[in-house]
Amino acid sequence: MRPGVELSNTEFPDDELLHEQEFIDGLYARVDALRGDAEDSVTDALAQGNTPQQARLERDILVAERSGLLAALNAVDGSLCFGRIDLTSGQGHHIGRIGLRADDAERTPVLIDWRAGVARPFYLATGHTPMGLRRRRHITSEGRTVTALHDEILDLGDERRTGHEDPSGDAVLLAALNSARTGRMGDIVQTIQADQDRIIRAPHRGVLVVEGGPGTGKTAVALHRAAYLLYEHRELLAKRAVLIVGPNPAFLGYIGEVLPSLGETGVLLATVGELFPGVKATATDTPEAAAVKGRAEMADVLAEAVRARQALPDPVIAIEHDRDILMLDDDLVNVARERTRAAKLPHNAAREHFEGHILNTLTDMVAERIGTDPYDGSNLLDPSDITQIRDELAENPEVWSAVDRLWPRLTPQRLVADLLAAPESFLPAEDAAAVRRPVTRRWTVADVPLLDEAAELLGVDDRIARSRAEREREEQIAYAQGVLDVSYASRTYEFEDKDEEDAEVLSAHDIIDAERFAERQEEDDHRSAAERAAADRTWAFGHIIVDEAQELSPMAWRLLMRRCPTRSMTLVGDPAQTAEAAGVGSWSKILAPYVEDRWEHTRLGVNYRTPAEVMDLAAAVVRADDPEFTPPSSVRSTGARPWVRATGDLPAAVAEAVRELTPEEGRLAVIAPRELHRVLAARLDGVTADAEPDLTHRVVLLDPRQSKGLEFDSVLVVEPGRYGTSDLYVALTRATQHLGVLHSEPLPKGLEDAG
């Protein structure tokens, strides 16, 4: 590749540019017309108001479809068309972010979706394997205006030229790599490389592991894979939704505009800390606590904590009933407990069985006392007498007080909070000391998989909810019947003075009963699949994509595997960047418990983001610990070598370096240990020490974990000696142009020579 190739070809104001501009104008005219039609359809449908049930269902489907189309059209308004392929047969196709058809009888395609099979040669064709292409054209636009064309001639025997030829074929890619960052990830739909395309279009089923070092584009590939799968498997995935799991909220904000720019808005983006509905992780664990909570053994600890709440009397529970005292001792309760456990139901769902066993036990006690014949020992009570005794016991508050003590209803929050407040009964002393904390309403990311595991163990006793729903339904039916009765009375009054023949007019009372009338008044759920999935812990996603997958703990993997019973997943990461103490780091260890060896592995080995000068420095840090380490190969060299400086006044030196490194356009990240953020922020204008920084600011202050997956034009790494090897490797590889390192403490291995 040749650095410095100029992107702009505006010096060729010829027919080619004019032709492409006219074509683009036509595309946008079609988009504007479709947008107007979609808006009108939604408005007209919603204006229909109350309609028969079938018509209302059709209306809701239309509203959902048209609203989705409208969102897609609005999202792809910029750079709608980015390419064109000319075939040796004489045919040509324009390639874009979405597909468009002409408004004619044949519905003629005018723009090919980049995900369609017809578009694939745009990404894969080479001079050696032209795939039937004569020419590949890259179209660069600003808004709706074509600014440049770059042509690659693939049929070397064709001597036709346009004046827009790009001999190396790299101009568009290099322009994208060298462009100023905005604080938001852009899509790579115009510059997808062949190795990336093969991953994006890999089959949907099963687990695909995509491993790649810094700058290899693995995150962008994963996002474009999500868009491709939604295109190829629309019917399935639109219903089940796609979940994308990222390492932190800043990262999700950073990638949040990529899928909408590709016309896809129905995807759920979340961190592990957001995957338990009603809980958002805002507290922070120590590394030791996170490591303990993340271990797979915590599933057994939680199961034991649940069993411990299924108590026995100490030594007996006395229940006063009908001027008598009934005694529940260990043996009697243990029989009920073991019979209930034998059903293998979750704790809360099993409570109904336990209640039944206890009531039967108490009923037998009462029946034996009052119904035993003193002469022959037979029981004189008939079945109706036994039923009456059981019903009376079921109304005794002391019975239910005893059940609550022996088999309490539990929530996941209560169980986990109690466990962490007193963990010494279930964990070794050192582990218990690491996780112990007072009962609190604040949760950490490592707590969320514990809550999810607890929810699985506890289940739901839905009898109260079902009873409430039935009551509400009966009330709705009663109300509906009242409305119909009023309607009938009004009809009777209206026609009482008319002839019977004239009065044969149908009213609501004649054509619908109260139950169906009530059903029609029920509210419809207009939420998207992604919105419903976010609120439902038991939702089964059609596909899950996990970024920085090596960082997740075994407990987090248990949570995610429950969310995807089909095991249709794309896992993206780099074991060399594993920094979390609870992180698994090994693909085989992650996947063996769930799919054994039935998973595919692929690797991205080309670094598009990080210049060679920066990558060499970062690789030296890792090689200090692992001499066999092989980094991804960088495709470009900027000539700007990283610098490493010692200082005696760190805040002042950081302020000076920020002035030096901040680009005229683009973004600068100051990556420093969390404990230095406040003092550094005080010296930097407009910079705050926020837990969730705004990445669109010109200068942002991050710690190494916050910087994972992000990229900036310039990066300043502060006090590298305080980082672990993985964290330092991540911090050093965030820059696309310039890197500086400041330290007042000793340098770690690998940076000493550079200093």
C-alpha positions, -999 to +999 in steps of 0.1 A: +000+000+000+011+035-007+007+061+021-004+096+011-026+087-019-049+117-024-085+109-021-100+139-039-104+136-077-123+169-081-098+179-108-118+157-132-151+176-135-161+153-164-190+133-175-182+105-151-187+127-120-218+143-136-233+110-145-228+096-110-242+128-094-273+125-116-277+089-105-273+097-068-298+125-072-323+100-085-317+077-056-323+104-031-355+114-049-367+078-046-357+077-009-376+110-003-407+095-020-405+063+000-400+083+032-431+104+024-451+073+016-440+056+049-449+087+070-483+089+053-490+052+058-481+054+095-502+085+100-532+070+082-530+037+100-528+053+135-558+075+126-580+045+122-586+043+160-608+015+172-612-012+146-622-049+145-595-071+160-583-086+127-581-051+111-563-038+142-537-066+139-531-057+103-528-021+112-503-028+139-482-049+115-483-022+089-473+005+115-444-016+127-431-024+091-435+012+079-419+026+111-389+003+106-386+013+070-388+050+080-361+046+106-339+028+081-344+055+054-336+083+079-305+065+091-288+059+057-294+094+044-256+101+041-234+082+016-264+061+005-245+048-025-208+041-022-198+019-051-204+005-085-194-027-103-192-030-141-192-065-154-175-077-185-209-087-199-218-050-200-241-050-170-234-027-141-248-024-105-246+004-080-239-008-044-254+009-013-262+007+023-297-005+016-315-019-015-338+003-036-362-006-064-377+017-090-414+026-089-423+006-120-443-025-127-412-048-127-399-032-094-365-029-111-335-029-087-317+005-089-294+001-058-281-032-046-278-038-009-242-044+001-252-076+018-268-092-014-249-119-032-247-097-063-226-072-044-200-096-031-175-091-060-173-055-049-154-068-018-137-099-031-127-094-068-090-090-076-069-087-107-061-124-103-097-133-096-119-106-112-151-126-106-165-113-139-158-076-132-143-051-156-141-023-131-148-015-095-157+020-086-156+037-052-180+067-049-172+092-022-198+116-011-204+144+014-241+144+022-258+140-011-229+154-032-204+132-050-169+144-043-147+118-057-145+086-078-118+059-076-117+032-102-099-001-101-095-018-135-098-055-130-098-065-167-063-055-177-072-061-214-098-033-213-081-001-223-111+022-215-101+048-189-121+075-170-094+096-155-104+084-120-081+053-119-065+044-086-035+023-096-029+008-061-066+004-052-058+017-017-068+053-018-103+049-003-090+026+025-061+049+034-083+079+034-106+062+058-077+051+081-062+086+081-094+105+085-100+124+118-120+105+145-153+119+157-157+100+190-181+076+172-172+045+153-180+047+116-190+018+095-166+002+071-191-008+045-172+009+017-138-006+027-146-041+039-115-063+031-117-098+017-108-115+050-133-094+068-160-102+043-156-139+047-163-136+084-192-112+080-210-137+057-201-168+076-231-192+083-255-181+110-256-213+131-232-223+158-204-204+176-179-184+155-148-171+174-132-141+157-098-134+172-078-104+163-052-080+178-056-042+181-068-024+150-078-055+130-113-043+127-129-072+147-155-049+163-165-034+130-166-069+114-189-081+142-213-052+138-214-057+100-220-094+106-250-085+127-264-064+099-257-092+074-274-118+095-305-096+099-306-092+061-302-130+054-324-142+083-348-113+086-379-134+095-362-153+123-340-126+138-366-098+136-387-119+160-360-131+183-337-100+181-299-098+181-280-090+213-246-072+211-227-073+244-199-047+249-174-042+277-187-008+291-213+019+284-188+042+268-180+015+242-217+010+235-221+047+229-190+046+206-205+019+184-241+029+187-244+046+153-229+019+131-259-004+127-284+025+122-261+038+094-265+003+078-303+005+080-306-018+111-323-004+142-338-035+159-307-046+178-302-046+216-268-032+227-260-039+264-232-046+289-233-076+311-242-052+339-275-043+321-288-078+314-309-083+345-341-063+340-346-037+367-310-036+377-282-014+364-247-019+378-234+013+392-210+002+420-175-011+415-159-043+428-123-047+438-104-070+413-103-097+441-141-095+446-148-096+409-126-127+405-144-146+432-178-137+420-170-146+385-159-182+392-181-210+379-182-224+415-204-195+425-233-214+408-229-242+434-226-216+462-259-200+452-276-233+450-264-241+485-276-207+497-310-215+484-311-249+500-300-233+533-332-212+532-353-243+530-352-246+568-361-271+595-377-263+628-353-256+657-364-278+673-402-275+667-428-251+655-460-249+676-492-239+657-524-231+676-554-244+658-590-248+671-579-246+708-552-273+701-515-271+696-500-288+665-463-295+666-441-295+635-408-311+643-377-318+622-387-352+610-421-342+598-408-310+580-378-329+565-402-354+549-421-325+533-389-308+523-374-338+506-406-347+488-407-311+475-370-311+465-376-344+446-399-325+422-367-306+410-386-273+406-371-239+413-374-228+449-404-203+445-423-225+421-418-255+444-433-236+474-468-246+463-458-283+467-442-277+501-474-259+512-494-289+502-472-313+520-474-292+552-511-288+550-515-326+545-493-333+575-513-309+597-546-322+584-535-358+593-526-346+628-560-330+633-579-359+618-561-384+639-569-364+671-605-358+665-616-387+643-600-418+658-624-444+672-613-450+708-623-487+706-608-500+673-585-471+663-603-465+629-609-430+617-645-420+617-641-390+594-653-391+558-635-373+529-657-343+532-647-339+568-610-342+559-614-315+532-631-292+557-602-296+582-577-288+554-596-257+543-598-245+579-560-250+583-554-231+551-572-201+567-550-202+598-523-174+597-500-194+620-498-221+593-486-196+567-462-180+592-446-214+597-444-220+559-428-186+554-401-195+580-395-230+565-398-222+528-398-185+523-405-167+491-372-152+479-361-127+453-328-129+435-319-095+450-326-106+485-307-139+481-276-124+466-276-094+490-278-118+520-251-140+507-227-112+502-235-098+536-226-131+553-206-152+528-185-171+554-210-199+556-205-207+520-170-195+509-135-201+522-123-173+546-101-155+520-129-155+494-155-145+519-134-115+530-130-104+494-167-103+486-182-094+520-202-061+520-231-046+538-266-051+524-270-025+497-292-015+468-262-008+446-250-036+423-217-042+405-212-058+370-200-090+387-233-091+408-255-093+377-246-129+367-252-139+403-286-123+402-294-141+370-282-174+384-303-168+415-333-161+394-329-195+376-326-213+410-356-195+425-380-193+396-413-176+400-444-184+421-469-169+398-500-178+416-506-143+429-499-128+395-523-153+378-549-146+404-546-108+399-547-112+361-579-133+364-595-107+387-586-079+363-600-099+334-633-106+353-635-068+360-630-060+323-656-085+313-681-071+339-674-035+326-678-046+290-711-063+300-723-031+316-715-012+284-734-037+263-764-036+287-765+002+284-764-002+246-792-027+247-813-005+270-807+025+247-819+005+217-850-007+236-859+029+245-852+042+210-874+017+192-902+012+218-927+034+199-917+019+164-931-011+146-912-043+153-902-046+116-887-011+117-868-019+149-847-048+133-815-028+136-784-047+149-765-032+178-732-041+196-752-063+220-764-085+191-731-092+174-705-095+203-705-109+238-689-092+268-658-115+268-649-107+232-657-070+237-633-069+267-605-086+246-608-058+220-601-032+246-568-048+257-537-027+250-514-040+223-477-043+228-461-021+202-426-025+214-399-039+191-384-073+197-353-057+211-373-036+235-393-066+247-361-086+251-345-059+272-374-062+297-376-101+297-349-120+315-360-153+299-359-140+264-341-163+239-321-142+213-317-154+178-280-145+178-256-130+203-224-110+195-199-105+223-171-080+220-140-083+242-153-118+249-121-129+266-129-106+295-161-123+306-162-145+337-175-180+337-206-168+356-212-142+328-210-169+302-237-189+321-259-159+318-253-154+281-257-191+272-291-191+289-300-162+266-292-182+235-303-218+237-295-224+200-258-214+207-258-191+177-231-167+186-202-146+173-175-141+199-149-113+192-118-107+212-080-110+218-067-132+246-035-110+247-058-081+259-073-100+288-072-076+318-101-086+340-092-108+369-123-129+363-117-131+325-114-166+310-091-156+282-091-191+266-117-199+240-117-236+247-122-230+284-151-206+276-169-229+252-161-265+264-189-266+290-215-256+265-205-268+230-174-289+237-153-286+206-181-277+182-171-242+174-152-224+146-122-202+151-108-176+127-082-149+130-078-114+117-040-107+114-039-073+096-038-041+117-056-013+099-057+012+127-024+013+145+007+027+126+037+004+125+057+028+147+031+025+175+026-012+171+063-019+175+064-001+208+033-019+221+046-053+210+078-047+229+058-044+261+041-078+256+073-095+244+089-085+277+066-111+293+061-134+263+090-135+239+070-156+214+043-129+211+034-120+175+014-088+170-009-082+140+010-066+110+003-029+104-007-018+069+007+017+072+035+038+085+030+074+094+066+083+101+056+097+135+075+078+162+060+076+197+078+095+224+084+086+260+093+114+285+101+115+322+088+144+343+090+157+379+057+176+376+032+152+362+000+174+360+019+203+344+036+179+319+003+163+310-013+198+304+017+207+281+015+173+262-022+177+257-016+211+240+011+194+218-009+163+208-044+176+204-051+175+166-067+203+147-094+179+139-101+146+156-098+134+192-072+130+219-074+105+247-055+109+279-052+074+294-042+074+330-048+054+362-082+061+378-066+075+410-050+104+389-081+115+371-093+143+394-059+160+397-053+157+359-088+169+350-083+200+372-054+210+348-072+203+315-098+228+302-132+212+296-121+177+307-140+159+334-132+128+354-165+110+346-172+073+350-190+075+315-170+101+295-184+118+264-162+105+236-173+133+212-153+158+232-120+169+217-101+156+247-113+128+270-098+113+302-100+075+305-085+046+324-072+017+304-103-005+309-125+024+296-104+027+264-109-009+253-122-011+218-119+027+212-096+046+189-084+082+188-062+103+165-037+109+193-032+092+227-012+103+258-005+074+282+003+085+318+023+065+344+025+032+324+043+016+353+010+013+372-006-008+345-006-045+340+008-058+307-026-063+291-039-029+302-007-012+289-009-030+256-045-018+252-036+018+261-007+020+237-027+007+207-056+032+207-038+058+185-043+061+148-016+089+143+004+100+174+013+085+207+031+100+237+040+085+271+046+105+303+059+091+335+073+102+369+077+066+381+099+038+368+089+024+334+078-011+329+098-037+309+095-030+272+093+008+276+127+012+293+147+013+260+122+037+245+126+060+275 
